[in-house]
């Protein structure tokens, strides 16, 4: 029995709706990439809009967390829709991967000492106003 890897499963021989010159396959790939970038941009813009409502010190940590939760939500919704993680086609798992990459980049801008000082000063300020 001959082993058939991911590169030899008949997918390339069947053509999957492409014309012989490959024009439709290329335009279909560009359309799917555009959709992935649009969806990633919408999730990232929503996360940034929500994070910008916080004080400046907390924007980067909250943005990172919102992007992580968005990536988890997109990945789970792709699993529920039956989209498998595959290398052949662009799908919602790629959106989740891009959101995780953006979360990693946002995490580089987190200053733990500034966040700690802000949280401690906020806790002391609330304790002082509770005593009034």
Helices and strands as residue ranges (DSSP letters): H 11-14, H 23-51, H 56-81, H 92-107, H 112-130
